[in-house]
């Protein structure tokens, strides 16, 4: 199959925009991506739009604002993996020769719910019994602390690192640094998580222009190649499941590494799904950056900070950048592409050549997660 490259990215600053519609959020990100690619709207052959809670025909609603109509538009819902799943569909279409140039959109407006945890499906029996995403991750954290001796301070240190990164990201929802003491003293949400260990909800949009490798050189001298595009779903486990290891990410990471022909030691920068502080620690281990139970030590060593062995969440991650669910996967790609181009200023990982994005989501009973999409990029 043909290769696929990213030639344009764009996003709006994540935040709370109660007076904007979903289309109002989405179209500026699309225009920014087209401008970044040097592409006219008429050169886009198809679009793939990811949104979890944006309602019907989200892609058409966004593209109608800029007159980009009449092309095939596919709308995709896959929880937090919605726009990264949209990217996979786009990459597959380009690789297969169905299209030469396509657009990916991730967009979400969560302020319409007025705050609180994300609404989950009442037909799910765990949800009916009161499960929420903070509670689910809190159980993971408690079990991990019990099994491996991690402390509340170890978890809080993830928030300290990622909020410090977010200070330098103009697109981040939270742009103030926090101390370990401030994280631990913030309001308790679901023990052991305090407020500053939970990602903020909000609104946002991001967009990506993907084209065939042979086409990319006509538009940019520095296209970023997609060297792995993986999507997997959770395996149903009706009984015990080990909450200290995210099996869906372990499987997906192995598949993505095999497709790309790289391993953990080759990754320079990673944007991963740190919806809660424990998540980043679990994903260090799932991606093979350290052994089981060694994540807190890896974080404390500075290996996952900007300038370390592999910079995790230099954008600030979900903890600082925010988590407008359907937009998150695409926004992770925006950050990694800019990192590989060397465009990130004070949050730049030096000499980044290979980057990884990871969006996983879906709170349903019997599954570690419902869906997990992982992409690996190279310059």
Rosetta blueprint (number, residue, H / E / L):
1 X L
2 X L
3 X L
4 X E
5 X E
6 X E
7 X E
8 X E
9 X E
10 X E
11 X E
12 X L
13 X L
14 X L
15 X E
16 X L
17 X L
18 X L
19 X L
20 X L
21 X L
22 X H
23 X H
24 X H
25 X H
26 X H
27 X H
28 X H
29 X H
30 X H
31 X H
32 X H
33 X H
34 X H
35 X H
36 X H
37 X H
38 X L
39 X L
40 X L
41 X H
42 X H
43 X H
44 X L
45 X L
46 X E
47 X E
48 X E
49 X E
50 X E
51 X L
52 X L
53 X L
54 X L
55 X L
56 X L
57 X L
58 X H
59 X H
60 X H
61 X H
62 X H
63 X H
64 X H
65 X L
66 X L
67 X L
68 X L
69 X L
70 X L
71 X L
72 X E
73 X E
74 X E
75 X E
76 X E
77 X L
78 X L
79 X H
80 X H
81 X H
82 X H
83 X H
84 X H
85 X H
86 X H
87 X H
88 X H
89 X H
90 X H
91 X H
92 X H
93 X H
94 X H
95 X H
96 X L
97 X L
98 X L
99 X L
100 X L
101 X E
102 X E
103 X E
104 X E
105 X E
106 X E
107 X E
108 X E
109 X E
110 X L
111 X H
112 X H
113 X H
114 X L
115 X L
116 X L
117 X L
118 X L
119 X L
120 X L
121 X L
122 X L
123 X L
124 X L
125 X H
126 X H
127 X H
128 X H
129 X L
130 X L
131 X L
132 X L
133 X H
134 X H
135 X H
136 X H
137 X H
138 X H
139 X H
140 X H
141 X H
142 X H
143 X H
144 X H
145 X H
146 X H
147 X H
148 X H
149 X L
150 X L
151 X L
152 X H
153 X H
154 X H
155 X H
156 X H
157 X H
158 X H
159 X H
160 X H
161 X H
162 X H
163 X H
164 X H
165 X H
166 X H
167 X L
168 X L
169 X L
170 X L
171 X L
172 X L
173 X L
174 X L
175 X L
176 X L
177 X L
178 X L
179 X L
180 X H
181 X H
182 X H
183 X H
184 X H
185 X H
186 X L
187 X L
188 X E
189 X E
190 X E
191 X L
192 X L
193 X E
194 X E
195 X H
196 X H
197 X H
198 X E
199 X L
200 X L
201 X L
202 X L
203 X E
204 X E
205 X E
206 X E
207 X E
208 X E
209 X E
210 X E
211 X E
212 X E
213 X H
214 X H
215 X H
216 X H
217 X L
218 X L
219 X L
220 X L
221 X L
222 X L
223 X L
224 X E
225 X E
226 X E
227 X E
228 X E
229 X E
230 X E
231 X E
232 X E
233 X E
234 X L
235 X L
236 X L
237 X L
238 X L
239 X L
240 X L
241 X L
242 X L
243 X L
244 X L
245 X L
246 X L
247 X H
248 X H
249 X H
250 X H
251 X H
252 X H
253 X H
254 X H
255 X H
256 X H
257 X H
258 X H
259 X H
260 X H
261 X L
262 X L
263 X L
264 X H
265 X H
266 X H
267 X L
268 X L
269 X E
270 X E
271 X E
272 X L
273 X L
274 X L
275 X L
276 X E
277 X H
278 X H
279 X H
280 X H
281 X H
282 X H
283 X H
284 X H
285 X H
286 X H
287 X L
288 X L
289 X L
290 X L
291 X L
292 X L
293 X L
294 X L
295 X H
296 X H
297 X H
298 X H
299 X H
300 X H
301 X L
302 X L
303 X L
304 X L
305 X L
306 X L
307 X L
308 X L
309 X L
310 X L
311 X E
312 X E
313 X L
314 X L
315 X L
316 X L
317 X H
318 X H
319 X H
320 X H
321 X H
322 X L
323 X L
324 X L
325 X H
326 X H
327 X H
328 X H
329 X H
330 X H
331 X H
332 X H
333 X H
334 X H
335 X H
336 X H
337 X H
338 X H
339 X H
340 X H
341 X H
342 X L
343 X L
344 X L
345 X H
346 X H
347 X H
348 X L
349 X L
350 X L
351 X L
352 X L
353 X L
354 X E
355 X E
356 X E
357 X E
358 X E
359 X E
360 X E
361 X E
362 X L
363 X L
364 X L
365 X L
366 X L
367 X L
368 X L
369 X L
370 X L
371 X E
372 X E
373 X E
374 X E
375 X E
376 X E
377 X E
378 X E
379 X L
